[in-house]
Amino acid sequence: MVMARVRNWWSHLKPVVLIWAISILLFYFAFQMALQNSSINSSALSSDPPISNAERRSRLYDKMARDLDEHGALFLKHGETSQSLSLHELFTLRDGVVTPNLKAANPPVRATVLYLSTEYSVPLWNAVKSVFCPYFDKAIWFQNSSMYHFSMFHASHHVSPVPATENEVEAEATAVKTVAAGVCPLKIVLDRVILTSTGVLLGCWQVVSGTDPIIVRAKMRTALPRAPEKQLYNDAMLHTSFARLLDHATIPPGESDKKDDIQLFHELVARLSNQIRGFKAVVSELWYVEEFDLLALALNGRMKARKFQLDCLEA
């Protein structure tokens, strides 16, 4: 009697057990296939060719070039500059004369920059003035042609100050000198000119040969371990400031005044780009600069520069 009941129970249960077993097997196989697909996709992604440093710069410059259209001319509204300082904090425009407002940096900003010699900077300075002076007269600040530079790395900056004793400053300078000895001179070419929403006219460069800025900054990070974690510029960036626009443009006689500000800015930038795009230069000095005034390199402020030759010789 008992055995009959067991057989009857099993005859009803067997289909259910079979369905569960098949379901478990199907789930197992589906799970294994998903793992394999995930592995294949990961392998495919990891096998994609890495982005070159030149491409990283190109993408960065593309993004920077869109800044004016996306945010408008903030400098006409007294917006911040690229380093979180407003134009009225940086300059006074009175009776057609632009005067920088020099403010003491406490502690001094300690920056490392690649220096562009006057052999190359003066022709660029002349080109910038020839295009922009007729439209801005005195409402523009031109970078000093003897101070064209490419910001690399900060041991201390005004956003994240890192105080240092005299001995610590000397140790940093010695470390930068050591880095310079292992950096090869850079042959560079001007890729494009960009005007940012904060009114800064920039020359953006590509590297033809020599030690890439990404590597220079990595060396600096190792050499200056006390430096702020957050730096002011993208690791791939290689740029120099040409000028800062401070006000609306003045349309010269005989030209249409129906253009809006943004349209005119784009035209002037395109005009300058057509003149100097492809300009070639060689950078062979790395400076360690103590800026005793904020933005001393840009505003002709007080500073102390230690200059080191790039001594690496490429094979």
Stockholm file with secondary structure:
# STOCKHOLM 1.0

chainA/1-315         MVMARVRNWWSHLKPVVLIWAISILLFYFAFQMALQNSSINSSALSSDPPISNAERRSRLYDKMARDLDEHGALFLKHGETSQSLSLHELFTLRDGVVTPNLKAANPPVRATVLYLSTEYSVPLWNAVKSVFCPYFDKAIWFQNSSMYHFSMFHASHHVSPVPATENEVEAEATAVKTVAAGVCPLKIVLDRVILTSTGVLLGCWQVVSGTDPIIVRAKMRTALPRAPEKQLYNDAMLHTSFARLLDHATIPPGESDKKDDIQLFHELVARLSNQIRGFKAVVSELWYVEEFDLLALALNGRMKARKFQLDCLEA
#=GR chainA/1-315 SS CHHHHHHHHHHHHHHHHHHHHHHHHHHHHHHHHHHHHHHHHHHHHHTSCCCCHHHHHHHHHHHHHTHHHHHCCGGGGTCBCTTSCBHHHHEEEETTEEEECCCEEEEEEEEEEEECCHHHHHHHHHHHHHHHHHHHTTSEEECCGGGCEEEEEEEECSSSCCCCCHHHHHHHHHHHHHHHHTCCCEEEEEEEEEECTTSEEEEEEEEEESSCHHHHHHHHHHHCTTSCSSCSSCTTCCEEEEEEECSCCCCCTTSCCCSCHHHHHHHHHHHHHHHHTTCEEEECEEEEEEEEETTHHHHTCCEEEEEEECCCCCC
#=GC SS_cons         CHHHHHHHHHHHHHHHHHHHHHHHHHHHHHHHHHHHHHHHHHHHHHTSCCCCHHHHHHHHHHHHHTHHHHHCCGGGGTCBCTTSCBHHHHEEEETTEEEECCCEEEEEEEEEEEECCHHHHHHHHHHHHHHHHHHHTTSEEECCGGGCEEEEEEEECSSSCCCCCHHHHHHHHHHHHHHHHTCCCEEEEEEEEEECTTSEEEEEEEEEESSCHHHHHHHHHHHCTTSCSSCSSCTTCCEEEEEEECSCCCCCTTSCCCSCHHHHHHHHHHHHHHHHTTCEEEECEEEEEEEEETTHHHHTCCEEEEEEECCCCCC
//
